[in-house]
């Protein structure tokens, strides 16, 4: 899809797919700042990052019992219920965090696919559309591990993956600069309007 010297591989051959713990195991989620953060779909941004501002946390004693769901750097968290298609690449500073039952953890099995490349691939619009087409219909659309595991992934050589990640990363850096500038200008606009209306 991105390149010409690729192979088509089912996702399940590239990653371990693990659904989050059931809700009953997370019933003590709260706002205690000393707890272990638990990522939910609403914490995953459209830019494949984790918004930490409203993260809920699980007491350390409860989290210790869920170590098999702990995240590692290079994992992907993919929403499987609700906002399908949203995903986040986990960096090393998020290690040992958990994720809830509405998400999958994708953990690369080997060095055949780079986590950064897989993030780009799964967020590519045609692939996102394919994910939605595979969703199980219902009041809330959902994905199961079997269906997700059969998703065909285009896998070029690792060197080519690195090139793709580097090029797109450079572009995303520029986009982020403009996004940050737009946010600052919006804050300035609102501040000016506030000062004006308070003076009237």
C-alpha angles and dihedrals in degrees: 000000000000099000143017103236095060136127126218111233131173111248092236090065091057103041144024109243114210125175118220123260118280118269092250089066091055099047092118094061111140146140098277104140091213095060130096113269117245117203117222129182092262090059093059114090128210087251093064095255135118115249103216098189098093102024115146119218139216123219112261092243092056093043092053089064090055098053091130087068095049115126127235132198108277095032120124122219111209125188111239101176128043112351094041116195098033113125141166132206110226116227125204093262089064094055117134091023117128135224130216134245094270091066141066126218114221112198118183111240095210143342093288093104129029115230090227091053092047089052090054092045096050091047093051107117097238090049091048088053090051090052090053091048089055094051119120107243120238143109085303117027114235144177126221126208094249094055093043092047092059093056108122114237124199106227119188122181113294092249090058091047089054091052092051093048092049095049095046090043091057090051092047090052090057091046090051091053090054091044091053091047091051090050092051092048090050090052089049091049092052092046092052092047090049092052091047097049093045089054094052 
